[in-house]
Amino acid sequence: MSDHNNSPRGVAEPAIDIGDNYAFPSPSRPGQLVLVMTVFPNAQPGALFTDAASYRFRIRPVTIPAGGPGSSFGVGTDEYNVTCTFAAPAMMDDAGSPVQEGTCTLPNGATISFRVNDEQGAEAPGARVFAGLRMDPLFNDSTAYVETLATRRLAFQENAANGADGWDILGIVVELDVATMLGRAPGTLFAVASEVVTAGKYPVRVERVGRAFVKGQMLGELGDDTVNRDLDVRELWNQEDPFELAPNYLAAYRARLNSNLSVMDGIDEKIDWPVQRDGTHPLTELYLGDYLVVDAAKPYAEDSYLEIEQALLQGRAHKTCGGRSLNADAGDANLTFVITGGNGPRIDDGVDEATVRASESFPYLAPPNLDPAVAGHILAPSKVADQLAFLQQAGLASR
Amino acid sequence: MTTAGIIALGNLEARIRGQGGRAMSGLLAVAERAELVELIALRSHVLGCIADAERAAAMAHELVGEAPTDARAFLTRARMSGLFHRFVSALTDLDTAAAFGGDGVELDAERAAIYQALGRYDEAVAIRRRAVDRHADFNGLAALAGVYGDRGEMDQAERWFRAATRSYRETSPFPLAMLELQRGQLWMGHDDLRRARAWCDAAVRRLPAYAPAQGHRAELDAALGETPAAIARLRPLALASDDPDYATQLARILADAGEVEEAQIWRDRAEARYDDLVARHEEAFADHAAEFWLTVGGDRHRALRLARHNLSLRQTPRARALVRRAGGSALG
């Protein structure tokens, strides 16, 4: 799965386990930027957000340098963060279920109070917010994805089953009026990451997600990283500031990305991303900056995931809003980008949309499946061979 | 700060409800089923629900039957056997899990827990110390504190309890509430009732639905002379829980307070339940049943027989003390 079940902490308490991070201009309300964070993979009715952590969208302005292979974005230092916190339920609804209230602090310091699972959400000048149980917008053939990485050959078939079929999640949706909330920024390009930080005297970042599939796949153990063959880097990665990696483990992350990205590039039996003599992969610096890049001035485009990144590497101006929309086929876009480099047909995992497509209007996420499919909250193994063994044992992959 | 008890318990229920349905359809992998067993065992402990513990143990047994070469299945069954004091079976399952390639660190931790329950404290300390030397995380530190506490070394225990608490960086309230209760129980055993109550109180504040913490808090209230508070705390527990320990405590406190009629109702209820539980799980309930017969049950010979059986299973200071008390009463 994208980032579902990819940290021991998240598995122990799924309410802090981020599944995905999305950022896109509103398809129905021009001038609005929509941010979505999903947590609690496989949530069931009754699931609530923790009151012991903050759920934050980290937003910084981005500049695009000259570009070309090996490039990465220039990230500014100003922040336009959105922070949601939740209270312990103090009352019950008519059905006897706990009622949870939340507070969203906006980039201008204003706050919005809202009630979890209120589909109307709540609004203040320049912003709207919703939080609650919804259907997981993720879709891909997760089994074939793992098989592809484990066997290093494309294992996808037409009309495959969605690995997240019928799942629910807890979603946080924030719609920001760009002029009101982000108007002080020098441009319209923004880096967006989702993170969960514990509350209290010693806050700890326990989860963070930028692009899809980074932690579980690109930082997973494919077996070719000769520097740190057996190191599960995901928990270390989670604790890093998305915009400023500490030097402590930077070399380990670089080694893992250089190795894994090269393995993935070879899956189609051709080299589209030639590495430098020292083994540096042209995408490594880009993926070290793990955040979505979205152009808030461009109109909504459904399948624009990674388009700005591709434009950067090709040294051309981007054409779309980039970011990641709820209906974007991020799995296909990711594999096509990393494996083919755009030199060849698009890789298609055989799953083209979610169980129910996300809406074009607030709160965007599809209503929850009230009889949701479920799976366990088991820590997804870091070793891709173990991931495949798990899927085989679950009867999801052939032996 | 940890997640509010009402949220944590609601999320635990939601996870069990969801996975339970899928498990019934045979759609969960071994690791997912093992997780479900452990979630149900956690709920059993928190809510004082023996039926849940029985369900978890039965599921673990089925899991081994269906995955007879899977280390995780044997580890899970070993944990559930430990809950029901079937220590020999638990150790055998751990050996089998090791033979099937189970994680050595995890198996060692489980083995140490069983040695501790058996009163083999030196062996348990040695394993726990090795684990902490290797990786001083919350689980390792808390376990080391617990075994020192059981060995009666409260200075050492407190040192490691403090280290464990300082190391905790998670949001789940369950591990910390359990640690606080364990600290309270140890101080109770050392007759420092006020310190014991403070720790039980901390566990109750963190997780108000935590039945064993509420039960011990009530026991301490009564011991400190706050009988009405103890009764008020125990009545809902005795009503809701299928663990007769709460009915026993309530009967004893009510009898001491002169509420003989109500005390008799709870005593009879506890007796029926202990008879049932001892018939099915004598190893697990011999000590608590002995306490029952020794106090409100009023059958010292029965108490002595059960206490001796308990001592035959585990040579802990508590088991020895129970035999001495029962023996003294039976002779007297």
Chai-1 contact restraints between the chains, C-beta under 6 A:
chainA,res_idxA,chainB,res_idxB,connection_type,confidence,min_distance_angstrom,max_distance_angstrom,comment,restraint_id
A,A12,B,S172,contact,1.0,0.0,6.0,A-B,restraint_1
A,E13,B,T171,contact,1.0,0.0,6.0,A-B,restraint_2
A,E13,B,S172,contact,1.0,0.0,6.0,A-B,restraint_3
A,A15,B,N11,contact,1.0,0.0,6.0,A-B,restraint_4
A,I16,B,T171,contact,1.0,0.0,6.0,A-B,restraint_5
A,Q44,B,A14,contact,1.0,0.0,6.0,A-B,restraint_6
A,Q44,B,R17,contact,1.0,0.0,6.0,A-B,restraint_7
A,Q44,B,G18,contact,1.0,0.0,6.0,A-B,restraint_8
A,G46,B,G10,contact,1.0,0.0,6.0,A-B,restraint_9
A,G46,B,A14,contact,1.0,0.0,6.0,A-B,restraint_10
A,A47,B,N11,contact,1.0,0.0,6.0,A-B,restraint_11
A,A47,B,A14,contact,1.0,0.0,6.0,A-B,restraint_12
A,L48,B,I7,contact,1.0,0.0,6.0,A-B,restraint_13
A,L48,B,G10,contact,1.0,0.0,6.0,A-B,restraint_14
A,T50,B,T3,contact,1.0,0.0,6.0,A-B,restraint_15
A,T50,B,T171,contact,1.0,0.0,6.0,A-B,restraint_16
A,D51,B,A4,contact,1.0,0.0,6.0,A-B,restraint_17
A,A52,B,M1,contact,1.0,0.0,6.0,A-B,restraint_18
A,A52,B,T2,contact,1.0,0.0,6.0,A-B,restraint_19
A,A52,B,T3,contact,1.0,0.0,6.0,A-B,restraint_20
A,A52,B,T171,contact,1.0,0.0,6.0,A-B,restraint_21
A,A53,B,T171,contact,1.0,0.0,6.0,A-B,restraint_22
A,A88,B,A4,contact,1.0,0.0,6.0,A-B,restraint_23
A,A88,B,I6,contact,1.0,0.0,6.0,A-B,restraint_24
A,P89,B,I6,contact,1.0,0.0,6.0,A-B,restraint_25
A,P98,B,I6,contact,1.0,0.0,6.0,A-B,restraint_26
A,T198,B,T171,contact,1.0,0.0,6.0,A-B,restraint_27
A,A199,B,M1,contact,1.0,0.0,6.0,A-B,restraint_28
A,G200,B,M1,contact,1.0,0.0,6.0,A-B,restraint_29
A,V204,B,R169,contact,1.0,0.0,6.0,A-B,restraint_30
A,V374,B,G18,contact,1.0,0.0,6.0,A-B,restraint_31
A,V374,B,Q19,contact,1.0,0.0,6.0,A-B,restraint_32
A,V374,B,R22,contact,1.0,0.0,6.0,A-B,restraint_33
A,G376,B,Q19,contact,1.0,0.0,6.0,A-B,restraint_34
A,G376,B,E32,contact,1.0,0.0,6.0,A-B,restraint_35
A,G376,B,E35,contact,1.0,0.0,6.0,A-B,restraint_36
A,I378,B,A31,contact,1.0,0.0,6.0,A-B,restraint_37
A,I378,B,E32,contact,1.0,0.0,6.0,A-B,restraint_38
A,I378,B,E35,contact,1.0,0.0,6.0,A-B,restraint_39
A,Q393,B,A29,contact,1.0,0.0,6.0,A-B,restraint_40
A,A394,B,A29,contact,1.0,0.0,6.0,A-B,restraint_41
